[in-house]
């Protein structure tokens, strides 16, 4: 009886420890044009990740989705964010002004503990705040994205879209075999008089008392599939 209990406990722990994952399918080269539109038929082969939630204010969880694909050279991503009033900084002058804006975000980590990770925060006009980081909140804002990183955005009646490509060479340097850790998020801001109301959406709830994306519990697994 004791042996059966131990075996059952091990199975439960293994099940609970499995990280959420997103599988990136492979497409032929040259099928995606990074223009913020994401209208190519190739995107039909990308399962949309739609489980963005706002654990700290469940009343504000606007529809958000992320799709990803890869070919032999690039990892492609496409965000769709429903937003009836997009907040951008009218006095934008430096990358860090993005921190005041509506945006979508991608983090890629070399390890589960976030000892080395890289962040891309992208606004509705196709501008990017990129930086390297180490846990906990040790940021290097002088880091530049890899050569070949490309992004485009499109504002439409229902919100905005952000599309981009990241060289696979950069991704493979972070990945162990065909798997690496990543997080994806959204900042949804609004104005009330002079005050900015901040809401934060995440793919994985980190179970923190206040919004915080720079913790390992926000990371899932990105699986680079060879499936076409």
ABEGO torsion letter per residue (X at the ends): XAAAAAAAAAAAAAAAABBBBBBBBBBBBGABBBAGAGABAAAAABBBBAABBBAABAABBBBBBBBBBBBAABBBBBBBBBBABBBBBAABABAAAAAABBBBBBBBBABAAGABBBBBBBBAAGBBBBBBBBOBGBBBAABBBBBGBBBBBBBBAAEBBBBBBBBAAAAAAABBEABBBBBBBBBBBBBBEABBBBBBBBABBAGBABBBAABAAABBBBBBBABX
